[in-house]
Amino acid sequence: MVRYRSTRNVVFSCKYHVVWCPKYRRKVLLEPIGRRRKQVLLDLLAEKNADQIEMEVMPDHVHLLVGCDPQYGIHRLVRLIKGRTSALLRRDFPALRRRMPALSTNSYFVATVGGTPLAMVKQ
């Protein structure tokens, strides 16, 4: 069953699969950095009223299945997530500042989930 959300003037069900990598695809998202990144992501999604459906932080990339308001836009949400997580992680883990000029690349992959059953997308 599709769960719809609404704002003052829009009813929507927009779900996106987003994938991005650290700069140079370095395997820097190991524990405890990966755990901290998950927490920062959850806090940002709650702040922007976005639905975190599924998240997987791998050592060299992040998968996020998220629902967000189409008026806010997935591009703005991803830009905020990447920018703020990079700043916070580089502040909390000084080794990241020494190893890399920036934590994330400018690029990312995004695909709409559409009518595909979420169980199939999660798989």
C-alpha positions in Angstrom: 0.0 0.0 0.0 1.3 3.4 -1.0 1.6 5.9 1.9 1.0 9.5 0.8 2.2 12.6 2.6 0.9 16.1 2.3 1.9 19.7 2.9 -0.4 22.7 2.8 -0.8 22.5 -1.0 0.6 19.2 -2.2 0.0 15.5 -1.7 2.9 13.3 -2.7 4.7 9.9 -2.5 8.2 10.5 -3.8 10.9 8.0 -3.1 14.4 8.1 -4.3 17.4 5.7 -4.3 20.6 7.8 -3.8 24.2 6.6 -3.9 27.3 8.6 -3.4 31.0 8.0 -2.7 33.8 9.6 -0.7 36.4 11.5 -2.7 38.7 9.2 -4.6 36.4 6.3 -3.6 38.6 5.8 -0.5 37.4 3.3 2.1 37.1 5.8 4.9 33.6 5.1 6.2 34.8 2.4 8.6 33.7 2.3 12.2 33.3 4.6 14.1 33.1 7.0 11.2 30.3 5.0 9.5 28.3 4.9 12.7 28.6 8.7 13.1 27.6 9.3 9.5 24.4 7.2 10.0 23.5 9.3 13.0 24.2 12.6 11.2 22.1 11.4 8.3 19.2 10.4 10.5 19.3 13.8 12.3 19.3 15.7 9.0 16.4 13.7 7.5 14.4 14.3 10.7 15.2 18.1 10.4 14.0 18.2 6.8 11.0 16.0 7.5 12.2 13.4 5.0 11.5 9.7 5.4 14.5 7.4 5.8 13.3 4.1 4.4 16.6 2.2 4.2 20.2 3.2 4.6 23.5 1.3 4.2 26.9 2.8 4.8 29.6 0.8 3.1 33.4 1.6 3.5 33.5 3.3 0.1 29.9 4.4 -0.6 26.5 5.1 0.9 23.1 3.9 -0.3 20.0 5.8 0.9 16.4 5.1 0.1 14.6 8.2 1.1 11.2 9.9 0.6 11.2 13.7 0.4 8.9 16.6 -0.4 9.1 17.3 -4.2 8.9 21.1 -3.5 12.1 20.9 -1.4 13.8 18.7 -4.0 16.0 15.7 -3.8 19.0 17.7 -5.2 18.8 20.2 -2.3 18.4 17.3 0.2 21.5 15.5 -1.1 23.6 18.6 -1.3 22.7 19.4 2.4 23.4 15.8 3.5 26.8 15.6 1.7 27.9 19.1 2.9 26.9 18.8 6.5 28.0 15.3 7.0 31.4 16.1 5.4 31.8 19.2 7.7 30.8 17.3 10.9 32.8 14.2 10.2 35.9 16.2 9.3 35.5 18.2 12.5 35.0 15.0 14.7 37.7 12.9 13.0 40.8 15.1 12.3 42.4 12.2 10.4 39.9 12.8 7.6 41.1 16.3 7.2 44.7 15.2 6.9 43.9 12.4 4.4 41.5 14.1 2.1 40.9 17.7 0.8 37.1 17.0 0.9 35.1 14.0 2.1 32.6 13.7 -0.8 32.7 14.2 -4.5 30.3 16.6 -6.2 28.5 13.8 -8.0 25.9 11.2 -6.9 23.5 8.8 -8.4 19.7 9.2 -7.9 16.8 7.1 -9.3 13.1 7.4 -8.6 11.6 4.3 -7.1 8.2 4.8 -8.7 5.7 2.0 -8.3 8.3 -0.7 -7.6 7.6 -2.5 -4.4 9.9 -1.2 -1.6 10.9 -4.8 -0.7 12.3 -5.3 -4.2 14.2 -2.0 -4.1 15.7 -2.8 -0.6 16.9 -6.1 -2.0 
